[in-house]
Amino acid sequence: MIIFRSYQAGDERQLVPLWNQTMQADPVTPERFRNLVLLDANFDPLGLRIAADGERIIGQYMRSGAFCLCTGLNWNQKMAGFLFSLRTQQTRVPKR
């Protein structure tokens, strides 16, 4: 069963290969992922959403609070941000 949840520490072990599979022209190393995403001043762990099939991460999207910071809106009140990235892994759909 696929569940959707927020980022948890350690998810980057699966997110980096997913990034590299879906963004072949712009691959990242674990260190670059940490610097670009996790250490970004606007990073919100609740905004990095994970699609997981059991323990396997099969997709992710990330929203950014940067829009709210630039416009003075309060991100903590769940005002609109924007979708920053979207990645999904190819999966087989079971035949019925």
Summary of the structure (lengths in Angstrom):
residues: 96
radius of gyration: 14.4
end to end distance: 15.7
largest distance: 49.7
contacts: 219
relative contact order: 0.20
helix: 33%
strand: 28%
